[in-house]
Amino acid sequence: MSWGDTSMWMKKPCEEEQVRLARPLELVSSELYRMLLHELARNHIHPYDVKASGTRDGGGIQIELRYGERFNQLQTACFKREVIEEKPEEAANFFRDVGDEIKKAMISDYFKMMKP
């Protein structure tokens, strides 16, 4: 898959990605991590409710967000470095969408836990 102009972010892993060890997102890209924290705070979600990791490759950053009970739900995205620098709103939109999904999952998990 090329990094064409048709999509700035994807919810699937980069095809060019090699098997690499994921590191915490705050170490891979502090700018993306700050965007994530902003969206989590907007939804009143604690950062420890999400496991955010990432890997760098030649063309960008692969992000993996795990959340939900036992961190069993997963969202991924690939961002080109140019997109992060020139159009940060694309990454912010991804984190906004994921933040809404995390909130829904947490509410669902809460009601499952409280169910008699």
N, C-alpha and C positions, 0 to 999 in steps of 0.2 A: 504494500500500500504506500502510495506517495503522500507527501505532506501537502497536497494540492490545496487550492483555495476553497474547495467545496465544504470543508469542515474544519473549524478551528480546534475543536476538541471532540473526542470520541469516548464512548463509554465502554470501549473494548481495548485490550492491550495493543501496543504497537507491534506490528508484524516483524519489524526489524530488530525488536528487542532480543537480546541474547539472555541466557540464564545468568542472572546477577543476583547478588545478595541485596535485598532491600534494606535501606537504612531509614531511621526516623525522618519524617518529612522536614522537621525543623533543621536538620543537618544538611539535607539535600538542597532545599530552597527555603530560606527564611521568609522571603517575600510571599510565596504561596502559603506557607504555614500561617503567616499573619492574616492572610485573606480567609483562611479556614477558621481561625480563631474568631475573627470578626463575625462570620456567619453563624458560628456556634453560639456566640454571645447573643446575637440577635434572636435566636430561637431558645435562649435560656438553657443551653446544653453545656455541660461541663466538658472540658477537653479530654478528661480521662474516660469519657463514654465512647470515644472514637480512637481507633488505632490507625494513625496516618503514617504511611511509609512511602518511600519513593526510590527510584533508581535514575541515574543519569545515563544517557547514551549520547552518541554524537550529535543527534539532531534535537534533543529536547529532554523532557523529564516525564517518566511514567509514574503516575500517582495511584496509590491503592489505599482506599479507606474502608476499614472494617468497623462494623457497629452492630448493635442489637444484642439480644441475650447471647452470651458466650461469643460475641463478635462473629456471628455466623452469616451476616449479610455483608456484601462486598460491592463497592462501586470503584471503577477504575477510569482513568483518563490519561491521555497523552497530550502534552503541551509542547509546542515548539518554543525554543528560547525567544524567537522574534515575537511570538504572540504574547509571551509573558512580559516582555519589555515594552512593546508598542501598543498592545491592546489588552491591558490587564482586566478589562471588563468581561472578556471571554472566560477567563479563569474564575472571576467573581461569580459569573452566571452559573458555572458548573458547581461551585461551592454552595451557592444559594439553593440550587435544585437538590443537591445532596443533603443540605441542612434541613430542608423540608421533609425529605425522605427519612432522615434520622429521627426527626421529631415524631413522625407518624409511627415509626417502628418502636420507639420508646413508649409511646402512649399505648400501642397495642400490647407490648410486653407487660406493661403495668396492669392492664385489665386482665390479661391471662393469669398473672400472678395473683390478683385479688379475687378471681373467680372461685366460688366455693366448690 
